[in-house]
Amino acid sequence: MEADMKIAGFGVEEWLNKWEKSATYDISQSTISSMTMAELLSLDGVNGQTFYASLNKEKMNYGWIEGSPEFKKEAAKLYQHVPAENILQTNGATGANHLALYSLIESGDHVIAEYPSYQQLYDIPKSLGATVDYWHIREDNNWNPDIDELKQLIKPNTKMICLNNANNPTGTILDRNLLQQIVELAKEVGAYVLVDEVYLPLDDPDSFVSIADLYDKGIATNSLSKTYSVPGIRLGWTASNKEVADIFRKYRDYTMICAGVFNDLLGTYVLKNRARVLARNSKIVLHNLSILKEWVAQEPKVSMIFPRAVSTSFVKLDIQPEQTEQFCIDLLKDEGVLLVPGNRFDTPSHARLGYCTDTATLQEGLKRLSLFLHNSKYAN
C-alpha cells in the first residue's frame, strides 16, 4: 500500500462519539463492566480510607513525569523482564501506541500490521509516511493470522510489526508459539514488534505472555481501561527495553507532561489490588460469556467465533454486507441497542458486541437484538 501523509478518520471512535450516549442498552464497548468509585475503593476492605487519606495530602500540582515510582513498580510486576525504570506512563493505551509509533516510525519505513485490529496500529504509521502491509486475520481460521503470510510480507527493511493481542474486535489470542515465530522473523531483519495488550484472557491469565518478555525489541502497550475496568482515569503505559524507553522519553516530552495526580494515585491503587480486580472481572467475563454462547446457540440469524474470555467479541449477523451500518443505526433507534458495525473494522455483516457490560444490560440487549433481527425490515 502506498504511504499517505493524511490520516483516516478513526472508524470506531467516530461511531461511538456519535451514538454511545444515546444508547439504552450499550453492548458495543470492550471494557469489562466499569466500576464505580465506591466499588473500586471497597477492594482493599477499608472503603477507601487509606486512598483518601493519601489523596488529601496531595497538592494538585504536576505529578510525576513518567508516573510515580509506586505506579511504575506495580506495572513492572506484570512482566518478567521489564524493570520499573522502563515503564513510561501514558494517557491510556491510545497514548502508549501513539508514543511508540511517533517515536520510531519515519517516512519511507516498512510496517506490517495485523488487520483488522485497532486502527491506530496501521493508520498512524501510514500518516507518518510509512508503507503499511496488512497481515490478515481470517474468519475461516478462527480469526487467526497465517504465519506463512507474514513470511511473505516481511522485508529486509521492515521496521516494525504491529499486533493487537488479544485482537480488537474479535478477541482472538496470539499464543506463545505463534508469538515466538513472529519474534524469530522479526529478529532476522531487526524489526520492532509492537503489541497492544489491553485485553487479558481471564480464563487463565497466567498463560498470557507479553511481547516485552519474549523479545528485546518487543514493545508492550497496556492500560487500565479494559481488563481493569477503570477507563475513566485514562491511564496506560509502555513496557520496553532501556534503549527504546530512552527514545520514548524524548518524544514523550512533546506529547504528555504527566498524568494527573489523582489518576496516578488511583491507578497505583488498582494495580496493587490487581488480584481482587481480576477475581471480580473473571466472574463477570465467564458468566456473561456463557450467556452469549447460549444466545448464539439459540439464535439462527447469528454466528460467532467466540473469544477466549477477553472482553471483546465479534458477531456475524444474517444481513447483507451493504446494510451493516444502517442496520446498527436502526437497531439503536428502534430498540435502544448499540453495537459497533463491522464495516468500521472493514468487515461488514459483523458487529463488535461488548458482552462484558453488566449482565442485565447484556441479557436485555441480546433479547432486543433477536427481536430486531426477526421482526424488522432486515428479516429475510
Secondary structure, DSSP 8 states (H G I E B T S, - for coil): ----SS----HHHHHHHHHGGG-SEE----S-----HHHHHTTTSSTTHHHHHHHHT--SS---TT--HHHHHHHHTT-SS--GGGEEEESHHHHHHHHHHHHH--TT-EEEEEESS-THHHHHHHHTT-EEEEEEEEGGGTTEE-HHHHHHH--TTEEEEEEESS-TTT-----HHHHHHHHHHHHHHT-EEEEE-----TTSGGG---HHHH-TTEEEEEESSSTTS-GGG--EEEE--HHHHHHHHHHHTTT-S---HHHHHHHHHHHHTHHHHHHHHHHHHHHHHHHHHHHHHH-TTEEE---SS-S-EEEEESS-GGGHHHHHHHHHHHH-EE-EEGGGGT-TTEEEE-TTS-HHHHHHHHHHHHHHHHHSTT--
